[in-house]
Amino acid sequence: MSDVRTVALGDPDLPRSNGELTFDEPWQGRALAIAIALVERLDLQWDDFRHHLIVAIAADPHRPYWDSWAVALDAFAVERIPIDLSP
């Protein structure tokens, strides 16, 4: 397992039940996997993504956790993935 995966999956803020990660919907597990993959591929630290999650939660503390995760993932991808729109 990569260092990013070890750190990400060990994050104590992720929802757990009896020590196991919990997801209410399949997309939530996929969002976690996408965030880990982006951090690995871009050779970043998990805290680079986690910062976006902290900002998303602070922006709307009443939003469900995994919805904040989706907002953070979107912001992270837009910021970090270069897009060439030239013809």
C-alpha positions as CSV (number, residue, x, y, z in Angstrom):
1,M,0.0,0.0,0.0
2,S,1.3,3.5,-0.9
3,D,2.1,6.0,1.8
4,V,-0.8,8.2,0.5
5,R,-3.2,5.3,0.9
6,T,-1.9,4.5,4.4
7,V,-2.2,8.1,5.5
8,A,-5.6,8.6,3.8
9,L,-7.2,5.4,5.0
10,G,-5.8,6.0,8.5
11,D,-7.3,9.5,8.7
12,P,-9.2,9.5,12.0
13,D,-11.8,12.0,10.6
14,L,-13.2,9.4,8.1
15,P,-16.5,7.9,9.3
16,R,-16.0,4.5,10.8
17,S,-18.0,1.8,12.6
18,N,-16.0,-0.7,14.7
19,G,-12.8,0.6,13.0
20,E,-14.0,0.0,9.5
21,L,-14.7,2.8,7.0
22,T,-18.4,3.3,6.5
23,F,-20.2,4.6,3.4
24,D,-23.9,5.3,3.0
25,E,-23.7,5.2,-0.8
26,P,-21.3,3.6,-3.3
27,W,-20.2,7.0,-4.7
28,Q,-18.7,7.9,-1.3
29,G,-16.2,5.1,-1.5
30,R,-15.4,6.0,-5.1
31,A,-14.9,9.6,-4.1
32,L,-12.4,8.5,-1.5
33,A,-10.6,6.3,-4.1
34,I,-10.5,9.2,-6.6
35,A,-9.0,11.6,-4.1
36,I,-6.3,9.0,-3.2
37,A,-5.6,8.4,-6.9
38,L,-5.3,12.1,-7.6
39,V,-2.9,12.7,-4.7
40,E,-0.8,9.7,-5.8
41,R,-0.7,10.6,-9.5
42,L,0.1,14.3,-8.8
43,D,2.8,13.2,-6.3
44,L,1.2,15.3,-3.5
45,Q,0.7,14.9,0.2
46,W,-2.7,13.8,1.6
47,D,-2.9,17.1,3.5
48,D,-3.0,18.9,0.1
49,F,-6.5,17.3,-0.4
50,R,-7.4,17.4,3.2
51,H,-7.1,21.2,3.2
52,H,-9.9,21.4,0.6
53,L,-12.1,19.2,2.7
54,I,-11.5,21.4,5.8
55,V,-12.5,24.5,3.7
56,A,-15.6,22.8,2.3
57,I,-16.8,21.7,5.8
58,A,-16.1,25.2,7.2
59,A,-18.1,26.8,4.3
60,D,-21.2,24.8,5.2
61,P,-20.9,23.0,8.5
62,H,-24.5,21.6,8.2
63,R,-23.8,20.0,4.9
64,P,-23.5,16.2,5.1
65,Y,-19.9,15.0,5.4
66,W,-19.7,13.1,2.1
67,D,-21.3,16.0,0.3
68,S,-18.5,18.3,1.6
69,W,-16.1,15.6,0.4
70,A,-17.6,15.9,-3.1
71,V,-17.2,19.7,-3.0
72,A,-13.6,19.4,-1.8
73,L,-12.8,16.8,-4.5
74,D,-14.2,19.1,-7.2
75,A,-12.2,22.1,-5.9
76,F,-9.0,20.0,-5.6
77,A,-9.3,18.6,-9.1
78,V,-10.0,22.0,-10.6
79,E,-7.0,23.5,-8.8
80,R,-4.5,20.7,-9.4
81,I,-5.3,19.1,-12.8
82,P,-4.0,21.2,-15.7
83,I,-6.5,21.5,-18.6
84,D,-5.3,22.6,-22.0
85,L,-8.2,24.3,-23.8
86,S,-6.1,25.5,-26.8
87,P,-7.4,24.4,-30.2
